[in-house]
């Protein structure tokens, strides 16, 4: 357990290093208005904190920087969620701009969050197990081309352009779409293939001539992608942090970000609320020099998705935790209202 004096010194060092990215010395700490200790006393306490693993000494300076253990103690003991409130209404402001499709709201929120924090924001869309099919559409653009549209109850919309083969009858495609809408409405996305193969395909044989070719073609168009989706804001913000001047670090980080399936699994949480992973606490090697802070958003007490900010371990934890807490509450409220209006 740290003494009150050690807690104050650790907090000052973490706060200063977060702001400046420069090692913090005893003289600069002694000049703080709320610090009444001499430089010699502070140096002794800094040495003790270093021995305990909360601080590290860089080779280029007599100052100290926080270790991962120091950041963890800071987050666990010096950042109170009850005290870190934010009045910023990100989603409310987005909706005032006239964006009422859930997907647009989420993407705009991710972008605004990254602008506010200067970190990379990632929002994991609604989980596949809570996502249900709402409607399928085919819109003809010309005799040879059309757009297939898949809409879910969470507001996810997939648009896919495709060419209509000459051997497939347009009226048969329309019949199949009508049958699919009738039989698949409200079916969870992960159960679609099972429902298609066990029930719908037999029904189509009674209504559509030579339906197998049309059905296989349409199934390939509509059901090839998972609607679980990541929304990014500020992907390049990490380049602005001095910790990531190393090209290899950046290349490794970007390679991981591009693997959306792996990143989605990383963001999924078994528990509700705020979670902070610092440095080597992260499972992925590419972000072991980063901090990842996540917050869940919900619908009717069922976890739906995750909001995350990725940045250096020198992250503004108090501010970020407050923002994510506020945004997760807003997202939950918006999802509930959206679901009520679109159920």
Rosetta blueprint (number, residue, H / E / L):
1 X L
2 X L
3 X L
4 X H
5 X H
6 X H
7 X H
8 X H
9 X H
10 X H
11 X H
12 X H
13 X H
14 X H
15 X H
16 X H
17 X H
18 X H
19 X H
20 X H
21 X L
22 X L
23 X L
24 X E
25 X L
26 X H
27 X H
28 X H
29 X H
30 X H
31 X L
32 X L
33 X L
34 X L
35 X L
36 X L
37 X L
38 X L
39 X H
40 X H
41 X H
42 X H
43 X H
44 X H
45 X H
46 X H
47 X H
48 X H
49 X H
50 X H
51 X H
52 X L
53 X L
54 X L
55 X E
56 X E
57 X E
58 X L
59 X L
60 X L
61 X L
62 X L
63 X L
64 X E
65 X E
66 X E
67 X L
68 X H
69 X H
70 X H
71 X H
72 X H
73 X H
74 X H
75 X H
76 X H
77 X H
78 X H
79 X L
80 X L
81 X L
82 X L
83 X L
84 X L
85 X L
86 X L
87 X L
88 X L
89 X L
90 X H
91 X H
92 X H
93 X H
94 X H
95 X H
96 X H
97 X L
98 X L
99 X L
100 X L
101 X L
102 X H
103 X H
104 X H
105 X H
106 X H
107 X H
108 X H
109 X H
110 X H
111 X H
112 X H
113 X H
114 X H
115 X H
116 X H
117 X H
118 X L
119 X L
120 X E
121 X E
122 X E
123 X E
124 X E
125 X L
126 X L
127 X L
128 X H
129 X H
130 X H
131 X L
132 X E
133 X E
134 X E
135 X E
136 X E
137 X E
138 X E
139 X E
140 X E
141 X L
142 X L
143 X L
144 X L
145 X E
146 X E
147 X E
148 X E
149 X E
150 X E
151 X E
152 X E
153 X L
154 X L
155 X L
156 X L
157 X E
158 X E
159 X E
160 X E
161 X E
162 X E
163 X E
164 X L
165 X L
166 X L
167 X L
168 X L
169 X L
170 X H
171 X H
172 X H
173 X H
174 X H
175 X H
176 X H
177 X H
178 X H
179 X H
180 X H
181 X H
182 X H
183 X H
184 X H
185 X L
186 X L
187 X L
188 X E
189 X H
190 X H
191 X H
192 X H
193 X H
194 X H
195 X H
196 X H
197 X H
198 X H
199 X H
200 X H
201 X H
202 X H
203 X H
204 X H
205 X L
206 X L
207 X L
208 X L
209 X L
210 X L
211 X H
212 X H
213 X H
214 X H
215 X H
216 X H
217 X H
218 X H
219 X H
220 X H
221 X H
222 X H
223 X L
224 X L
225 X L
226 X L
227 X L
228 X L
229 X L
230 X E
231 X E
232 X E
233 X E
234 X L
235 X H
236 X H
237 X H
238 X H
239 X H
240 X H
241 X L
242 X H
243 X H
244 X H
245 X L
246 X L
247 X H
248 X H
249 X H
250 X H
251 X H
252 X H
253 X H
254 X H
255 X H
256 X H
257 X H
258 X H
259 X L
260 X H
261 X H
262 X H
263 X H
264 X H
265 X H
266 X H
267 X H
268 X L
269 X L
270 X L
271 X L
272 X L
273 X L
274 X E
275 X E
276 X E
277 X E
278 X E
279 X H
280 X H
281 X H
282 X L
283 X L
284 X L
285 X H
286 X H
287 X H
288 X L
289 X L
290 X E
291 X E
292 X E
293 X E
294 X E
295 X E
296 X E
297 X E
298 X E
299 X E
300 X L
301 X L
302 X E
303 X E
304 X E
305 X E
306 X E
307 X E
308 X E
309 X E
310 X E
311 X E
312 X E
313 X L
314 X L
315 X L
316 X L
317 X H
318 X H
319 X H
320 X H
321 X H
322 X H
323 X H
324 X H
325 X H
326 X H
327 X H
328 X H
329 X H
330 X H
331 X H
332 X H
333 X H
334 X H
335 X H
336 X H
337 X H
338 X H
339 X H
340 X H
341 X H
342 X H
343 X L
